[in-house]
Amino acid sequence: MIVYLYYHHAYIMIGDIMLFTYTEKEADLLARLMRAEAIGEGELGMLMVGNVGVNRVIASCLDFINIRTVTDMIYQTPGGFTGRDSPLFFSAATSKEKELASRVLRGEYYYPATHALWFYAPKTGETCRATWFNQALAGRFKNHCFYRPSPGICRELY
């Protein structure tokens, strides 16, 4: 995956295929979302939440057919991230959080979020459900369970 910069926009490509473009403002939005959703999961947990967000922009399937930008993904209703309503989302992103978002936007992926479109945090002491939104459990990291669609459903992710 290659990231190209052009004025105030960046775009992500795999080979000759452009996956999506994003602005500096959208990179900041992603950083704030990653913090709001996963600050308690540490840097790796925040990176995985970022992976899910990027996957929603890349995927043209299921609930994400009309999601083409980072802004679309963050403000999607219904079905968007609840972290966007958190006070943690509304404060400025730190330089470290921006760096984490940049890593995700450059194509870094972490298992079990590699192909995931959903995650949730079960109650303390509970295990992850086998499915979430009819998608299979990909795995768990700390208190987040990640779910991925089948390759035949969301080809863009595989």
Number of C-alpha atoms within 10 A of each C-alpha: 13 13 16 11 12 9 6 9 13 17 17 19 16 11 9 7 9 14 18 17 20 18 18 13 13 18 23 20 22 30 28 26 29 30 30 23 23 21 16 12 17 11 16 16 22 24 26 27 31 29 27 25 26 27 23 29 23 22 23 18 16 13 15 20 12 15 19 19 18 23 17 16 21 22 15 15 9 7 12 17 18 13 18 20 12 14 9 17 20 14 10 13 21 13 11 11 23 21 15 23 29 19 15 24 25 17 16 16 18 16 15 20 28 19 26 28 26 25 23 15 17 13 9 7 7 9 12 21 13 13 14 17 12 10 16 16 20 21 17 18 15 11 20 22 24 30 29 27 23 14 11 9 14 19 13 14 21 12
